[in-house]
Amino acid sequence: MADSAKKVLIVGAGSMGLAIGYHLVASGTEVTFLVRSHRVPELMRPQVLYSYDDDTLRTFAQYAVIASPSRIDEQNYDYAVVTLDGAALRDADGMAVAEALGRTSRDHGTKIILGSIGMRLKEWFIDAAGIDAGSIVNSSLGIQCYSPEAARLPLHTGTSRELLYRADLAYRHCWPFGLVVEDSAPAVAEGFAALYSANAESKCVVRPSTEFSVMLPTYFPMMAALELLDWPQAGNIDPTTPEWLLGTEAAREIQGLKINGRFGQEVKRNTTPEGLAEQWRVWEQDMLPLDLQEFNRYHHGGKVNRQDRQLLADCLALGEAEGDPMTALKKLLGRLPV
Protein backbone atom coordinates (compact mmCIF):
# COMPACT_ATOMS: atom_id res chain seq x y z
CA MET A 1 0.00 0.00 0.00
CA ALA A 2 1.16 3.53 -0.69
CA ASP A 3 1.89 5.81 2.26
CA SER A 4 -1.05 7.96 1.17
CA ALA A 5 -3.52 5.06 1.35
CA LYS A 6 -6.57 5.65 3.52
CA LYS A 7 -6.88 3.51 6.66
CA VAL A 8 -10.15 1.81 7.58
CA LEU A 9 -10.96 -0.16 10.72
CA ILE A 10 -13.68 -2.79 10.29
CA VAL A 11 -15.35 -3.94 13.48
CA GLY A 12 -16.19 -7.59 12.93
CA ALA A 13 -14.92 -10.05 10.33
CA GLY A 14 -18.12 -11.93 9.66
CA SER A 15 -19.77 -11.99 6.27
CA MET A 16 -20.40 -8.26 6.05
CA GLY A 17 -16.97 -7.33 7.37
CA LEU A 18 -15.09 -9.62 5.00
CA ALA A 19 -17.11 -8.52 1.97
CA ILE A 20 -16.54 -4.83 2.67
CA GLY A 21 -12.90 -5.38 3.60
CA TYR A 22 -12.16 -7.30 0.41
CA HIS A 23 -13.59 -4.57 -1.82
CA LEU A 24 -11.91 -1.79 0.17
CA VAL A 25 -8.51 -3.45 -0.24
CA ALA A 26 -9.25 -3.82 -3.96
CA SER A 27 -9.80 -0.04 -3.90
CA GLY A 28 -6.32 0.56 -2.47
CA THR A 29 -7.30 0.95 1.18
CA GLU A 30 -5.40 -0.29 4.25
CA VAL A 31 -7.82 -2.46 6.24
CA THR A 32 -7.62 -3.59 9.87
CA PHE A 33 -10.18 -5.93 11.44
CA LEU A 34 -11.16 -5.70 15.10
CA VAL A 35 -12.37 -9.14 16.15
CA ARG A 36 -12.82 -11.26 19.25
CA SER A 37 -9.67 -13.15 20.22
CA HIS A 38 -10.99 -16.57 19.13
CA ARG A 39 -11.25 -15.32 15.53
CA VAL A 40 -7.62 -14.23 15.26
CA PRO A 41 -6.09 -17.65 14.36
CA GLU A 42 -8.57 -18.12 11.51
CA LEU A 43 -7.76 -14.70 10.09
CA MET A 44 -4.02 -15.35 10.20
CA ARG A 45 -4.41 -17.30 6.95
CA PRO A 46 -5.71 -15.82 3.67
CA GLN A 47 -9.48 -15.86 3.31
CA VAL A 48 -10.96 -17.49 0.21
CA LEU A 49 -14.01 -15.80 -1.29
CA TYR A 50 -16.41 -17.33 -3.83
CA SER A 51 -18.25 -14.97 -6.16
CA TYR A 52 -21.66 -16.12 -7.38
CA ASP A 53 -21.41 -13.23 -9.85
CA ASP A 54 -18.94 -15.07 -12.09
CA ASP A 55 -18.37 -18.49 -10.42
CA THR A 56 -14.76 -17.75 -9.44
CA LEU A 57 -12.59 -17.69 -6.31
CA ARG A 58 -10.67 -14.74 -4.90
CA THR A 59 -7.96 -14.71 -2.22
CA PHE A 60 -8.05 -12.00 0.44
CA ALA A 61 -4.92 -11.61 2.55
CA GLN A 62 -3.91 -7.92 2.62
CA TYR A 63 -5.24 -6.89 6.03
CA ALA A 64 -4.23 -6.53 9.67
CA VAL A 65 -6.02 -7.90 12.74
CA ILE A 66 -6.41 -6.60 16.29
CA ALA A 67 -8.35 -8.27 19.10
CA SER A 68 -9.02 -5.52 21.64
CA PRO A 69 -10.79 -2.15 21.44
CA SER A 70 -7.91 -0.74 23.48
CA ARG A 71 -5.68 -1.09 20.39
CA ILE A 72 -7.81 1.13 18.19
CA ASP A 73 -5.78 4.21 19.16
CA GLU A 74 -2.58 2.66 17.78
CA GLN A 75 -3.58 3.87 14.29
CA ASN A 76 -5.22 7.02 12.99
CA TYR A 77 -8.08 5.54 11.00
CA ASP A 78 -9.88 7.63 8.43
CA TYR A 79 -13.05 5.54 8.79
CA ALA A 80 -14.37 2.81 11.04
CA VAL A 81 -17.03 0.46 9.66
CA VAL A 82 -19.20 -1.20 12.31
CA THR A 83 -20.57 -4.55 11.09
CA LEU A 84 -21.85 -6.02 14.38
CA ASP A 85 -25.53 -6.84 14.23
CA GLY A 86 -27.80 -4.39 16.01
CA ALA A 87 -28.42 -6.61 19.02
CA ALA A 88 -24.72 -7.42 19.55
CA LEU A 89 -23.80 -3.74 19.34
CA ARG A 90 -25.95 -3.03 22.40
CA ASP A 91 -24.34 -5.82 24.44
CA ALA A 92 -21.50 -5.10 26.87
CA ASP A 93 -18.79 -5.89 24.29
CA GLY A 94 -20.52 -3.70 21.73
CA MET A 95 -20.70 -0.84 24.22
CA ALA A 96 -16.95 -1.13 24.79
CA VAL A 97 -16.41 -0.85 21.04
CA ALA A 98 -18.72 2.17 20.79
CA GLU A 99 -16.83 3.94 23.57
CA ALA A 100 -13.45 3.20 21.97
CA LEU A 101 -14.68 4.42 18.58
CA GLY A 102 -15.99 7.53 20.27
CA ARG A 103 -12.50 8.30 21.58
CA THR A 104 -10.80 7.82 18.22
CA SER A 105 -13.50 9.87 16.51
CA ARG A 106 -13.01 12.76 18.91
CA ASP A 107 -9.21 12.52 19.07
CA HIS A 108 -8.35 11.64 15.47
CA GLY A 109 -11.37 12.59 13.41
CA THR A 110 -12.27 8.99 12.51
CA LYS A 111 -15.60 8.90 10.67
CA ILE A 112 -18.07 6.12 11.51
CA ILE A 113 -19.91 4.01 8.93
CA LEU A 114 -22.63 2.24 10.91
CA GLY A 115 -23.56 -1.05 9.26
CA SER A 116 -25.50 -2.36 12.26
CA ILE A 117 -29.25 -2.53 11.68
CA GLY A 118 -31.73 -1.12 14.16
CA MET A 119 -34.43 1.50 14.48
CA ARG A 120 -32.82 4.82 15.43
CA LEU A 121 -29.60 2.93 16.15
CA LYS A 122 -27.46 5.77 14.83
CA GLU A 123 -28.92 8.10 17.45
CA TRP A 124 -28.21 5.49 20.12
CA PHE A 125 -24.61 5.16 18.89
CA ILE A 126 -24.05 8.93 18.85
CA ASP A 127 -25.08 9.08 22.50
CA ALA A 128 -23.18 5.92 23.56
CA ALA A 129 -19.96 6.96 21.78
CA GLY A 130 -20.22 10.66 22.59
CA ILE A 131 -19.65 11.77 19.00
CA ASP A 132 -20.97 14.51 16.78
CA ALA A 133 -23.83 13.67 14.41
CA GLY A 134 -21.73 15.03 11.54
CA SER A 135 -19.18 12.22 11.93
CA ILE A 136 -21.44 9.20 11.32
CA VAL A 137 -23.74 7.77 8.65
CA ASN A 138 -25.85 4.65 8.39
CA SER A 139 -25.03 2.03 5.79
CA SER A 140 -26.57 -1.12 4.37
CA LEU A 141 -24.88 -3.94 2.47
CA GLY A 142 -26.13 -4.53 -1.06
CA ILE A 143 -24.37 -7.89 -1.25
CA GLN A 144 -25.78 -11.16 0.03
CA CYS A 145 -22.93 -13.07 1.66
CA TYR A 146 -22.56 -16.05 3.98
CA SER A 147 -20.23 -18.83 5.06
CA PRO A 148 -20.70 -21.96 2.86
CA GLU A 149 -19.54 -24.01 5.84
CA ALA A 150 -22.30 -22.60 8.05
CA ALA A 151 -25.14 -22.81 5.52
CA ARG A 152 -25.56 -25.41 2.77
CA LEU A 153 -27.83 -23.59 0.35
CA PRO A 154 -29.36 -25.39 -2.65
CA LEU A 155 -27.16 -25.23 -5.75
CA HIS A 156 -28.48 -23.71 -8.98
CA THR A 157 -27.10 -23.69 -12.50
CA GLY A 158 -24.01 -21.51 -12.71
CA THR A 159 -22.57 -22.51 -9.34
CA SER A 160 -19.53 -24.77 -9.04
CA ARG A 161 -19.90 -26.98 -5.96
CA GLU A 162 -16.14 -27.64 -5.88
CA LEU A 163 -15.28 -23.92 -5.86
CA LEU A 164 -18.08 -22.89 -3.49
CA TYR A 165 -17.06 -25.30 -0.75
CA ARG A 166 -13.41 -24.22 -0.88
CA ALA A 167 -14.48 -20.73 0.19
CA ASP A 168 -14.69 -19.08 3.60
CA LEU A 169 -17.23 -16.60 2.26
CA ALA A 170 -19.63 -16.69 -0.68
CA TYR A 171 -21.22 -13.52 -1.99
CA ARG A 172 -23.59 -12.24 -4.66
CA HIS A 173 -24.17 -8.73 -5.96
CA CYS A 174 -27.86 -8.32 -6.70
CA TRP A 175 -27.94 -4.63 -7.57
CA PRO A 176 -25.47 -2.36 -9.41
CA PHE A 177 -24.01 -1.44 -6.00
CA GLY A 178 -22.49 -3.35 -3.12
CA LEU A 179 -23.02 -0.81 -0.36
CA VAL A 180 -25.40 2.06 0.42
CA VAL A 181 -24.67 4.98 2.74
CA GLU A 182 -27.18 7.65 3.70
CA ASP A 183 -26.50 11.35 3.38
CA SER A 184 -27.20 12.75 6.87
CA ALA A 185 -23.48 13.71 7.02
CA PRO A 186 -22.77 14.41 3.31
CA ALA A 187 -18.99 14.75 3.52
CA VAL A 188 -18.70 11.43 5.37
CA ALA A 189 -21.04 9.65 2.96
CA GLU A 190 -19.48 11.00 -0.22
CA GLY A 191 -15.91 10.47 0.99
CA PHE A 192 -16.47 6.86 1.95
CA ALA A 193 -18.50 6.12 -1.19
CA ALA A 194 -15.64 7.38 -3.36
CA LEU A 195 -13.10 5.37 -1.36
CA TYR A 196 -15.06 2.10 -1.60
CA SER A 197 -15.98 2.57 -5.25
CA ALA A 198 -12.38 2.80 -6.49
CA ASN A 199 -12.42 -0.92 -7.37
CA ALA A 200 -13.61 -2.56 -10.58
CA GLU A 201 -16.24 -4.86 -9.09
CA SER A 202 -18.37 -3.20 -6.41
CA LYS A 203 -19.67 0.35 -5.90
CA CYS A 204 -21.05 2.36 -3.00
CA VAL A 205 -23.97 4.72 -3.58
CA VAL A 206 -25.33 7.58 -1.46
CA ARG A 207 -29.08 7.72 -0.77
CA PRO A 208 -31.20 10.32 1.07
CA SER A 209 -31.49 9.62 4.78
CA THR A 210 -35.30 9.86 4.59
CA GLU A 211 -35.39 7.10 1.97
CA PHE A 212 -32.98 4.97 4.00
CA SER A 213 -34.98 5.22 7.23
CA VAL A 214 -38.31 4.39 5.57
CA MET A 215 -37.41 1.74 3.01
CA LEU A 216 -34.99 -0.48 4.96
CA PRO A 217 -37.29 -1.27 7.92
CA THR A 218 -40.04 -2.35 5.49
CA TYR A 219 -38.18 -5.61 4.84
CA PHE A 220 -38.26 -6.81 8.42
CA PRO A 221 -41.99 -7.39 8.98
CA MET A 222 -42.00 -9.17 5.63
CA MET A 223 -39.12 -11.38 6.81
CA ALA A 224 -41.25 -12.15 9.87
CA ALA A 225 -44.18 -13.04 7.62
CA LEU A 226 -41.95 -15.32 5.55
CA GLU A 227 -40.75 -17.01 8.73
CA LEU A 228 -44.36 -17.72 9.68
CA LEU A 229 -44.90 -19.13 6.17
CA ASP A 230 -41.75 -21.32 6.50
CA TRP A 231 -39.76 -19.42 3.88
CA PRO A 232 -41.56 -20.33 0.63
CA GLN A 233 -39.85 -19.62 -2.67
CA ALA A 234 -40.75 -16.06 -3.61
CA GLY A 235 -42.43 -17.21 -6.81
CA ASN A 236 -44.88 -19.17 -4.64
CA ILE A 237 -45.84 -16.34 -2.28
CA ASP A 238 -49.61 -15.90 -2.12
CA PRO A 239 -50.22 -12.24 -1.20
CA THR A 240 -53.71 -13.11 0.10
CA THR A 241 -52.49 -15.36 2.93
CA PRO A 242 -53.17 -14.02 6.45
CA GLU A 243 -49.45 -14.01 7.28
CA TRP A 244 -48.49 -11.92 4.24
CA LEU A 245 -51.40 -9.53 4.77
CA LEU A 246 -50.38 -9.13 8.42
CA GLY A 247 -46.75 -8.46 7.46
CA THR A 248 -47.83 -5.91 4.87
CA GLU A 249 -50.00 -4.03 7.34
CA ALA A 250 -47.18 -4.07 9.92
CA ALA A 251 -44.82 -2.67 7.27
CA ARG A 252 -47.32 0.09 6.50
CA GLU A 253 -47.53 0.95 10.20
CA ILE A 254 -43.74 1.28 10.36
CA GLN A 255 -43.63 3.40 7.19
CA GLY A 256 -46.30 5.66 8.67
CA LEU A 257 -44.42 6.46 11.87
CA LYS A 258 -44.43 10.21 12.49
CA ILE A 259 -40.62 10.26 12.53
CA ASN A 260 -40.74 9.24 8.84
CA GLY A 261 -42.63 12.37 7.85
CA ARG A 262 -44.35 12.93 4.53
CA PHE A 263 -42.12 10.54 2.63
CA GLY A 264 -43.15 7.72 4.93
CA GLN A 265 -46.83 8.54 4.42
CA GLU A 266 -46.35 8.53 0.65
CA VAL A 267 -44.60 5.13 0.71
CA LYS A 268 -47.32 3.77 3.02
CA ARG A 269 -50.06 4.76 0.57
CA ASN A 270 -48.31 2.89 -2.24
CA THR A 271 -47.50 -0.30 -0.28
CA THR A 272 -49.70 -3.27 -1.14
CA PRO A 273 -49.47 -7.02 -0.49
CA GLU A 274 -49.27 -7.67 -4.23
CA GLY A 275 -46.58 -5.06 -4.74
CA LEU A 276 -44.40 -6.47 -1.96
CA ALA A 277 -44.83 -10.03 -3.25
CA GLU A 278 -43.76 -8.88 -6.72
CA GLN A 279 -40.68 -7.15 -5.24
CA TRP A 280 -39.70 -10.45 -3.62
CA ARG A 281 -40.24 -12.39 -6.86
CA VAL A 282 -38.01 -9.98 -8.82
CA TRP A 283 -35.40 -10.06 -6.05
CA GLU A 284 -35.37 -13.86 -6.06
CA GLN A 285 -34.76 -14.02 -9.81
CA ASP A 286 -32.07 -11.33 -9.69
CA MET A 287 -30.23 -13.18 -6.92
CA LEU A 288 -29.82 -16.44 -8.83
CA PRO A 289 -27.75 -18.57 -8.76
CA LEU A 290 -27.76 -17.79 -5.01
CA ASP A 291 -31.00 -19.15 -3.51
CA LEU A 292 -32.61 -16.08 -1.92
CA GLN A 293 -35.17 -17.68 0.35
CA GLU A 294 -32.85 -20.33 1.71
CA PHE A 295 -30.33 -17.57 2.34
CA ASN A 296 -33.04 -15.62 4.20
CA ARG A 297 -33.99 -18.75 6.18
CA TYR A 298 -30.38 -19.05 7.35
CA HIS A 299 -29.64 -15.35 7.81
CA HIS A 300 -32.88 -13.77 9.04
CA GLY A 301 -34.40 -16.95 10.39
CA GLY A 302 -31.35 -17.67 12.53
CA LYS A 303 -28.09 -15.73 12.30
CA VAL A 304 -29.46 -12.20 12.87
CA ASN A 305 -32.84 -13.22 14.25
CA ARG A 306 -32.28 -11.39 17.53
CA GLN A 307 -31.42 -8.19 15.68
CA ASP A 308 -34.56 -8.45 13.53
CA ARG A 309 -36.81 -9.02 16.54
CA GLN A 310 -35.25 -6.04 18.32
CA LEU A 311 -35.87 -3.77 15.33
CA LEU A 312 -39.54 -4.74 15.22
CA ALA A 313 -39.89 -4.28 18.99
CA ASP A 314 -38.28 -0.83 18.73
CA CYS A 315 -40.69 0.13 15.93
CA LEU A 316 -43.58 -0.99 18.11
CA ALA A 317 -42.36 1.13 21.02
CA LEU A 318 -41.87 4.16 18.77
CA GLY A 319 -45.35 3.86 17.30
CA GLU A 320 -46.99 3.45 20.70
CA ALA A 321 -45.07 6.50 21.97
CA GLU A 322 -46.51 8.44 19.03
CA GLY A 323 -50.05 7.31 19.97
CA ASP A 324 -50.48 4.60 17.33
CA PRO A 325 -51.54 1.20 18.75
CA MET A 326 -49.49 -0.56 15.99
CA THR A 327 -52.09 -3.32 16.02
CA ALA A 328 -50.68 -5.38 13.13
CA LEU A 329 -47.07 -5.18 14.27
CA LYS A 330 -48.03 -6.15 17.81
CA LYS A 331 -49.96 -9.15 16.49
CA LEU A 332 -47.09 -10.12 14.18
CA LEU A 333 -44.57 -10.03 17.03
CA GLY A 334 -46.93 -12.06 19.19
CA ARG A 335 -47.06 -14.82 16.58
CA LEU A 336 -43.29 -15.17 16.20
CA PRO A 337 -41.56 -17.93 18.17
CA VAL A 338 -39.57 -16.69 21.13
ZIBEL-V453755 format. One record per pair of residues at least 12 apart in sequence whose ideal C-beta (glycine too) atoms are under 7 Angstrom apart, sorted by the first residue. I is the first residue (numbers start at 0). J is the second residue. Records with the same first field share a line. If there is no record, write none. Layout:
I: J  J
This chain:
0: 29
4: 27  28  29
5: 28  29  77  194
6: 29  74  75  76  77
7: 23  28  30  76  77  78  80
8: 31  33  71  76  79
9: 30  32  80  82
10: 33  79  80  81  82  83  96
11: 34  82  83
12: 32  34  38  42
13: 82
14: 144  145  146  168
15: 82  114  140  144
16: 32  82
17: 46  59  168
18: 140  142  144  168  170
19: 80  82  178
20: 32  62
21: 48  57  59
22: 177  195  198  200  201
23: 195
24: 59  61  62
25: 198  200
26: 194  195  197  198
27: 197
28: 194
30: 62
31: 62  63  65  74
32: 62  64
33: 65  68  71
34: 64  66
35: 66
36: 66
39: 64  66
42: 64
45: 58  59  60
46: 59  167  168
47: 165  166  167
48: 166  167  168  170
49: 147  162  163  166  169
50: 170
51: 158  169  170  171  288  289
52: 171  172
54: 157  158  159  162
56: 162  165  166
68: 95  96  99
71: 99  100  103
72: 102  103
75: 107
76: 103  109
77: 109  110
78: 109  110  112  191
79: 100  109  111
80: 112  114
81: 111  113  114  115
82: 114
83: 115
84: 115  116  303  306
85: 115  116  117  120  306  309  310
86: 305  306  309
88: 115
94: 127
97: 124  127  128
98: 128
100: 128
101: 128  129  130
104: 128  130  134
105: 130
110: 134  187  191
111: 130  134  135
112: 136  138  180  191
113: 135  136  137  138
114: 138  140
116: 306  310
117: 306  309  310  313
118: 216  310  313  314  317
119: 313
121: 135  137
132: 184
133: 184
134: 184  187
135: 184  187
136: 180  181  183  184  187  188
137: 181  211
138: 178  179  180
139: 179  215
140: 178
141: 173  174  176  177  178  179
142: 170  171  172  177
143: 170  171  173  286  289  294
144: 168  169  170
145: 169  294  297  298
146: 167  168
147: 163  164  166  169
150: 297
152: 289  290  293  294
153: 290  293
155: 287  288  290
156: 288
157: 288
158: 288
171: 286  289
172: 201
173: 282  285  286
175: 202
176: 202  203  204
177: 201  202  203
178: 195  203
179: 204  206
180: 192  203  205
181: 206  207  208  211
182: 205  206  207  208
183: 208
188: 205
189: 205
191: 203
192: 204  205
209: 260  262
212: 259
213: 254  259  262  263  266
216: 253  310  314
217: 250  253  254
219: 307  310  311
220: 246  249  250  253  311  328  331
221: 246  250  275
222: 295  299  307
223: 246  311  331  335
224: 242  243  245  246
225: 295
226: 300  335
227: 242  334
228: 240  242
230: 292  295  296  300
231: 292
232: 283  292
233: 279  280  282  283  291  292
234: 280  283
236: 276  279
238: 272  273  276
243: 272  276
244: 272
245: 327  330  331
246: 331
247: 270  272  275
248: 327
249: 327  328  331
250: 270
251: 267  270
252: 318  323  325  327  328
253: 314  328
254: 266  267  270
255: 267
256: 317  318  321
257: 321
258: 317
308: 335
311: 328  332
312: 332
314: 328
315: 328  329  332
